[in-house]
């Protein structure tokens, strides 16, 4: 049905989904009059003046008196619900056209789309910014949780990191937390000038109330903001899964499930083997002592792989390239072949690095692919570590056709879709020596969106308590680690106790692999005591692992998290200082209680 | 070109304020970079880096064969390149040669004094970089006497650019062994992750982490000798 503005008597459109009701009033301005949860009648918009949009030209906000709503489509009775309002503003000889649409194609996913066009009087564009008052009001709701945040008392604090171009939603809930709405600003390609306008970053910031997004208007309508709403009546834990499922739908993840590459999934502990040091090099015999490395690794539970490193910091001393430099090792390539053989005998895989910064003007990536192929033939190495990179050049992919078990791992976690699809393992690298970096225990969102992508956590310069924090962070996220003790000539070893804890963690990752890397894992689930954050690991089976972190400076005793009220639940702490875990009933629900030290991580295994 | 032999320059003893200031890619140089006073004793220093001709004569005279010959003289020294600096020699090879001629490798402090002198010059020839008086950012080595205007205060030539030069120290920090090399070379690699090449300032040394002899030799790395008085 299409209605012309003049014929409309009641200028309010109601749009109801399974969980939500929107009411848009366009009588005098375009106002989101109501947005409430249909079940509990909780109104998410507490304040008045919930304008959908304000346009600011240079320093002047266009007044609503210039607004004309020209066309309204109301198809809220259809299976796929849809409304749209076409509007225009004539302001100082400039003309702006726009459209606001709401579309519902799935019962729990709703898109709100803003489109705009501009016709400049003298064809010279003016600085144009957009303001979204209704979003500011939502952002101020006490139940509004910024993306990747948790509530600590009444405060919302960031306890996650995501370093890829998929952005988890902000979440708003009703008072009982049963109904939750996720708000996503999809923005996979950050260089699009006119699309979503950095909203995913803006909404993270504390000064979102003052955020104005700049836009370059075209003559024809173009998308400027697409808000995707995910709704759930099971609380905010489910919003992550709705978003994750919707996000992963676009991805081709077949490369992660090649039968010959299963070893990379269990590459929990990788050793950065810096050649120029006593960790591997025997200066008396002037030989690489692989047996020593393998023996030393047992203290960490055994290395799953080594990344052999001798090109840096040496390349550039003369014109020798990264491949020729292997000729100058003792016995040239034979030495690599021998140590690879010894590694394989001990169940350890062997990587060599690729240095993209050493690709000379007379070298192509195809040349390097051929060099790699020759190297694999000569030495039987298992993988190529992509130094400084977070993507996999197409030229290298051919290797896997000839050597199906060959793997690639990159220093940076891949960020964009194609890279994530192609590059099936990477480091999770954090830290910076120059900025007083403190290792934080926080949820790594990438790891939960793509649990099939193995990560090895590393913060190369961290020492002391920061090294403890690395291990806790790995335990909290269920990731592997890089054991990097010789940082290009700086000896930064793990302590005996740290080695012991890493060994324990490796055993847990191995024993509970299917649960920890399960596809139903959820970051930052609701906890029952302030000061705790919790990641949940699970697949479709009857076991779960909860990783709990006390981020405060005080011991916390009390309820940790709720679990389904079932009979015969077995609960067991598998990592961290003894927390005296026990099940208690609260009315009809069950919760896990315990005591957790300040700045400590514990893992709890639950079997139903 | 006339061959160069027995060119030695006398350096008077002096107290010298040693200070090294340079960027290290990652990690640290692990040494005291000063400023600190050091005593330079009376010594003679080679006017030029040791040449191919000189080194080949050493081999011919002594039958020197390194225990590990990997990459030893891999640059193929020949008659045409007699007066070029010998390269592809390890610190160990260089020490053997120096001992044979009655000298030794300069310490890191001595090398800097020979280059910078009592006036603490930034470059051997003065305080301003001049790529025309040294072999900097070129495609190959040049004869050791090709840049007379690049001579240092005491008359030593070819200190900066052309080929890096070994100094005498072998350092062991408990986990690693390394040496210090000086002067830079003609080769100037493209990226900031590469060893900083080209001609280098007087107060710059590179921490060369030692491995087997094949890795300790490079086609841009030679040496000169000093002689105690």
Interface residues (C-beta under 8 A of the other chain):
Chain A: X275 X276 X277 X278 X279 X281 X283 X286 X287 X310 X312 X313 X314 X315 X316 X317 X318 X319 X320 X325 X327 X328 X329 X330 X355 X357 X358 X360 X388 X486 X487 X488 X489 X490 X491
Chain B: X25 X26 X27 X28 X30 X68 X70 X71 X164 X173 X174 X175 X176 X177 X178 X185 X187 X189 X190 X191 X193 X194 X195 X196 X197 X206 X207 X208 X209 X210 X211 X212 X213 X214 X215 X217 X218 X219 X220 X221
